[in-house]
Amino acid sequence: MIFKALASTTRVRMMKLLMKTNYHVSGLAKALNISVPVAAKHVKILEREELVTREIFGKTHVLMANKEKLYETLEMFSEDFDVEARKGTSILEALKDVAGIEIKRIGDKEFIASINGEDGFYMYEVNGKTPDVPINEYTMEEGVEIEIKRLVPVLKKRVRVKMPEQDQKSKSKNRKS
């Protein structure tokens, strides 16, 4: 039923907006240029499939995307591979045999640069746990299950630090002294 909920272009547009920030139903309606009752109808469908959750603050209802549910749904499309490797082989060496995984070398370090042509930053887990060593240093002594996950989105935060004018004047005096 999730795919039926996402079959509407309006609901897909809602999800895209909600993936970026939280909205009130009326704000979502305004952003999509639709009426509030129409927006509410679409939100109910997304909520029924647990793609959207709602937090209530008094009379205000704030909607947010349930990213985990969406990612869980998309996980069914992930590919599985079986690879043979000798004892003591690094995970990175074993992954070189998997089609679609591009490994790059910078200096003396190798890392996963892309999977199926999608560049990004990737992390790995072995048997459901994140190891404490880089992927090229993890050697396998027995059969394991490796999951490679693309870190999406990579968020950037820019912080500008401003000094009050008074602090600037005192710094100028200190420099002159």
Sequence and secondary structure as in RCSB ss.txt:
>XXXX:A:sequence
MIFKALASTTRVRMMKLLMKTNYHVSGLAKALNISVPVAAKHVKILEREELVTREIFGKTHVLMANKEKLYETLE
MFSEDFDVEARKGTSILEALKDVAGIEIKRIGDKEFIASINGEDGFYMYEVNGKTPDVPINEYTMEEGVEIEIKR
LVPVLKKRVRVKMPEQDQKSKSKNRKS
>XXXX:A:secstr
 HHHHTTSHHHHHHHHHHHHS B HHHHHHHHT  HHHHHHHHHHHHHTTSEEEEEETTEEEEEE HHHHHHHHH
TT         TT BHHHHHTTSTTEEEEEETTEEEEEEETTEE  EEEEETTB  SS TTT B SS   EEEEE
              HHHHHHHHHHHH 
